[in-house]
């Protein structure tokens, strides 16, 4: 099913929801630090409740609804992926490890060759 791409313009109410969500995040952080004398449980409870409230306000805004729709679309696409069989995954992993090992040896030999050429032959710095 094809979905049409519609560009929506943020309304004043939507901007107010985003501002309220931002304010709730700031208030949660302020409450966390102001409630230090009350104990860690109270601090963390205030922080978590404030962040949950901010998340709730954000999710009812247009941007939050778009984020949820994106998540649903992404999950639908992940379910369409054809994952390789175990044998094929092991073979591909072995090829990758082999290639990395060969490249590591090549780069090590290149480094040692350049080191020998520059330091021993050109500069004469014997180790």
Backbone as numpy.savetxt, mean C-alpha at the origin, in Angstrom:
# Nx Ny Nz CAx CAy CAz Cx Cy Cz
-20.97 -6.95 -17.75 -21.82 -5.79 -17.75 -20.92 -4.55 -17.75
-21.11 -3.69 -18.71 -20.32 -2.48 -18.81 -20.93 -1.40 -17.93
-20.05 -0.72 -17.22 -20.52 0.39 -16.39 -20.10 1.69 -17.05
-20.99 2.65 -17.02 -20.66 3.93 -17.62 -19.89 4.77 -16.61
-18.93 5.49 -17.11 -18.12 6.35 -16.27 -18.78 7.72 -16.19
-19.28 8.05 -15.02 -19.95 9.32 -14.83 -19.12 10.14 -13.85
-18.78 11.34 -14.24 -18.02 12.23 -13.38 -19.01 13.05 -12.57
-18.94 12.92 -11.26 -19.86 13.68 -10.42 -19.13 14.86 -9.81
-19.85 15.91 -9.61 -19.31 17.11 -9.01 -19.67 17.09 -7.53
-18.70 17.38 -6.67 -18.95 17.36 -5.24 -19.93 18.47 -4.88
-20.94 18.10 -4.10 -21.89 19.10 -3.63 -21.39 19.68 -2.32
-22.08 20.70 -1.86 -21.71 21.31 -0.59 -21.89 20.33 0.55
-22.93 19.51 0.50 -23.16 18.53 1.55 -22.06 17.47 1.56
-21.61 17.09 0.37 -20.54 16.10 0.29 -19.24 16.67 0.84
-18.95 17.92 0.52 -17.75 18.56 1.07 -17.85 18.69 2.58
-19.05 18.94 3.09 -19.24 19.03 4.53 -19.00 17.67 5.18
-19.41 16.59 4.53 -19.18 15.25 5.06 -17.67 14.95 5.12
-16.95 15.34 4.07 -15.51 15.12 4.07 -14.82 15.95 5.14
-15.27 17.20 5.32 -14.71 18.05 6.36 -15.02 17.47 7.74
-16.23 16.95 7.92 -16.60 16.35 9.21 -15.75 15.11 9.48
-15.52 14.31 8.46 -14.68 13.12 8.63 -13.25 13.52 9.01
-12.73 14.55 8.37 -11.38 15.03 8.70 -11.34 15.57 10.12
-12.38 16.32 10.50 -12.44 16.86 11.86 -12.52 15.74 12.89
-13.25 14.68 12.57 -13.34 13.56 13.50 -12.00 12.85 13.67
-11.22 12.76 12.61 -9.89 12.17 12.72 -9.02 13.02 13.64
-9.06 14.34 13.42 -8.27 15.24 14.26 -8.73 15.17 15.71
-10.05 15.16 15.93 -10.57 15.06 17.29 -10.19 13.73 17.95
-10.17 12.66 17.20 -9.76 11.37 17.75 -8.31 11.42 18.21
-7.46 12.04 17.41 -6.05 12.16 17.79 -5.87 13.07 19.00
-6.60 14.18 19.03 -6.53 15.09 20.17 -7.03 14.39 21.43
-8.14 13.66 21.32 -8.67 12.93 22.47 -7.67 11.90 22.97
-6.98 11.25 22.06 -5.98 10.25 22.45 -4.92 10.87 23.35
-4.43 12.04 22.95 -3.36 12.67 23.73 -3.88 13.37 24.98
-5.09 13.91 24.94 -5.63 14.58 26.12 -6.05 13.60 27.21
-6.37 12.38 26.83 -6.82 11.39 27.80 -5.68 10.51 28.31
-4.46 11.02 28.27 -3.30 10.23 28.70 -3.39 9.89 30.18
-3.95 10.79 30.98 -4.04 10.54 32.42 -5.12 9.52 32.77
-6.03 9.25 31.86 -7.13 8.33 32.11 -6.72 6.87 31.94
-5.62 6.64 31.31 -5.14 5.27 31.09 -5.17 4.92 29.61
-4.41 3.89 29.28 -4.28 3.50 27.87 -5.58 2.99 27.27
-6.38 2.27 28.08 -7.63 1.74 27.55 -8.55 2.85 27.10
-8.64 3.90 27.87 -9.51 5.03 27.53 -8.94 5.76 26.31
-7.63 5.92 26.27 -7.00 6.57 25.12 -7.31 5.82 23.83
-7.06 4.52 23.84 -7.25 3.72 22.63 -8.73 3.63 22.25
-9.59 3.55 23.25 -11.02 3.51 22.97 -11.48 4.79 22.30
-11.01 5.93 22.80 -11.38 7.22 22.20 -10.84 7.32 20.77
-9.62 6.87 20.58 -9.02 6.93 19.24 -9.78 6.03 18.27
-10.04 4.80 18.68 -10.72 3.86 17.78 -12.14 4.31 17.48
-12.86 4.77 18.50 -14.23 5.24 18.26 -14.25 6.47 17.35
-13.31 7.37 17.55 -13.23 8.55 16.68 -12.91 8.18 15.23
-11.98 7.24 15.05 -11.63 6.81 13.70 -12.77 6.05 13.04
-13.50 5.24 13.82 -14.66 4.54 13.26 -15.75 5.52 12.86
-15.96 6.55 13.68 -16.96 7.56 13.33 -16.54 8.30 12.06
-15.26 8.64 11.95 -14.76 9.32 10.76 -14.92 8.43 9.53
-14.64 7.14 9.68 -14.80 6.22 8.57 -16.26 6.12 8.15
-17.16 6.07 9.12 -18.58 6.01 8.81 -19.05 7.24 8.05
-18.62 8.40 8.49 -19.01 9.64 7.80 -18.42 9.66 6.40
-17.16 9.22 6.26 -16.53 9.20 4.94 -17.27 8.26 3.99
-17.67 7.09 4.50 -18.30 6.11 3.62 -19.68 6.54 3.13
-20.35 7.46 3.81 -21.65 7.94 3.31 -21.48 9.11 2.35
-20.24 9.61 2.20 -20.00 10.68 1.23 -19.87 10.06 -0.17
-19.90 10.91 -1.18 -19.78 10.42 -2.56 -18.44 9.75 -2.81
-17.36 10.32 -2.24 -16.04 9.71 -2.41 -15.98 8.35 -1.73
-16.61 8.21 -0.58 -16.65 6.93 0.10 -17.42 5.90 -0.69
-18.54 6.31 -1.28 -19.32 5.39 -2.11 -18.52 4.95 -3.34
-17.77 5.88 -3.92 -16.93 5.52 -5.06 -15.83 4.56 -4.65
-15.26 4.75 -3.44 -14.23 3.84 -2.96 -14.79 2.43 -2.75
-15.98 2.35 -2.18 -16.61 1.04 -1.98 -16.90 0.38 -3.33
-17.40 1.16 -4.29 -17.68 0.61 -5.62 -16.39 0.12 -6.28
-15.31 0.87 -6.12 -14.02 0.45 -6.65 -13.58 -0.87 -6.02
-13.77 -0.99 -4.71 -13.41 -2.23 -4.02 -14.20 -3.41 -4.53
-15.50 -3.21 -4.76 -16.33 -4.29 -5.31 -15.86 -4.68 -6.72
-15.56 -3.68 -7.55 -15.07 -3.97 -8.90 -13.73 -4.71 -8.86
-12.86 -4.27 -7.97 -11.55 -4.92 -7.87 -11.72 -6.37 -7.41
-12.60 -6.62 -6.45 -12.82 -7.98 -5.98 -13.41 -8.85 -7.08
-14.30 -8.28 -7.87 -14.89 -9.02 -8.99 -13.79 -9.41 -9.99
-12.85 -8.52 -10.24 -11.76 -8.82 -11.17 -10.82 -9.87 -10.60
-10.56 -9.83 -9.30 -9.69 -10.83 -8.68 -10.29 -12.22 -8.81
-11.61 -12.32 -8.69 -12.26 -13.62 -8.82 -12.16 -14.17 -10.25
-11.91 -13.32 -11.24 -11.79 -13.77 -12.62 -10.40 -14.30 -12.94
-9.43 -14.06 -12.06 -8.05 -14.47 -12.33 -7.95 -15.99 -12.34
-7.24 -16.50 -13.34 -6.97 -17.93 -13.41 -5.59 -18.15 -12.80
-5.56 -18.74 -11.62 -4.32 -18.94 -10.91 -3.61 -20.19 -11.46
-2.26 -20.15 -11.48 -1.53 -21.31 -12.00 -1.64 -22.50 -11.05
-1.46 -23.68 -11.62 -1.45 -24.91 -10.81 -0.18 -24.92 -9.96
-0.19 -25.75 -8.94 0.95 -25.80 -8.02 2.25 -26.14 -8.75
2.20 -27.13 -9.64 3.40 -27.53 -10.37 3.94 -26.37 -11.22
3.04 -25.69 -11.90 3.45 -24.56 -12.74 4.03 -23.43 -11.90
3.43 -23.15 -10.75 3.93 -22.10 -9.87 5.33 -22.43 -9.36
5.55 -23.69 -9.01 6.87 -24.12 -8.53 7.91 -24.00 -9.64
7.54 -24.39 -10.87 8.47 -24.28 -12.00 8.84 -22.82 -12.27
7.85 -21.95 -12.29 8.12 -20.53 -12.55 8.99 -19.94 -11.45
8.71 -20.31 -10.19 9.53 -19.83 -9.08 10.97 -20.32 -9.22
11.15 -21.56 -9.62 12.50 -22.11 -9.81 13.22 -21.36 -10.93
12.52 -21.04 -12.01 13.13 -20.27 -13.09 13.57 -18.90 -12.61
12.73 -18.26 -11.82 13.06 -16.92 -11.30 14.29 -17.00 -10.39
14.32 -17.98 -9.47 15.48 -18.12 -8.60 16.74 -18.43 -9.39
16.64 -19.28 -10.40 17.79 -19.58 -11.24 18.29 -18.35 -11.97
17.38 -17.56 -12.52 17.77 -16.34 -13.22 18.44 -15.35 -12.27
17.89 -15.21 -11.08 18.48 -14.30 -10.09 19.87 -14.76 -9.71
20.06 -16.06 -9.54 21.38 -16.60 -9.20 22.38 -16.34 -10.32
21.97 -16.57 -11.55 22.87 -16.32 -12.69 23.22 -14.85 -12.80
22.23 -13.97 -12.62 22.50 -12.53 -12.69 23.40 -12.08 -11.55
23.21 -12.65 -10.36 24.06 -12.29 -9.23 25.50 -12.68 -9.50
25.70 -13.89 -10.04 27.06 -14.32 -10.37 27.67 -13.45 -11.47
26.88 -13.08 -12.48 27.37 -12.23 -13.55 27.78 -10.86 -13.00
26.94 -10.27 -12.17 27.26 -8.95 -11.63 28.46 -9.02 -10.69
28.59 -10.11 -9.93 29.75 -10.26 -9.05 31.03 -10.37 -9.88
30.99 -11.18 -10.96 32.17 -11.32 -11.80 32.50 -10.00 -12.50
31.50 -9.28 -12.94 31.73 -7.98 -13.57 32.36 -7.02 -12.57
31.87 -7.00 -11.34 32.41 -6.13 -10.31 33.86 -6.48 -10.01
34.17 -7.75 -9.84 35.53 -8.17 -9.53 36.48 -7.90 -10.70
35.99 -8.05 -11.92 36.82 -7.76 -13.10 37.14 -6.28 -13.17
36.13 -5.44 -12.98 36.37 -3.99 -12.99 37.27 -3.57 -11.83
37.08 -4.19 -10.67 37.94 -3.88 -9.52 39.39 -4.22 -9.83
39.61 -5.42 -10.39 40.97 -5.82 -10.75 41.55 -4.89 -11.80
40.74 -4.57 -12.82 41.23 -3.72 -13.90 41.57 -2.32 -13.40
40.69 -1.73 -12.61 40.92 -0.35 -12.17 41.96 -0.25 -11.07
41.84 -1.07 -10.03 42.71 -0.91 -8.88 44.07 -1.56 -9.08
44.12 -2.72 -9.69 45.41 -3.42 -9.82 46.18 -2.96 -11.06
45.54 -2.94 -12.20 46.26 -2.63 -13.43 46.46 -1.13 -13.62
45.41 -0.34 -13.51 45.52 1.09 -13.82 46.14 1.87 -12.67
45.61 1.71 -11.45 46.08 2.51 -10.33 47.25 1.87 -9.59
47.41 0.56 -9.74 48.51 -0.11 -9.07 48.33 -0.26 -7.58
47.12 -0.26 -7.09 46.86 -0.44 -5.66 46.73 -1.92 -5.36
47.78 -2.52 -4.91 47.74 -3.94 -4.54 47.11 -4.07 -3.17
46.35 -5.11 -3.01 45.70 -5.32 -1.71 46.53 -6.18 -0.83
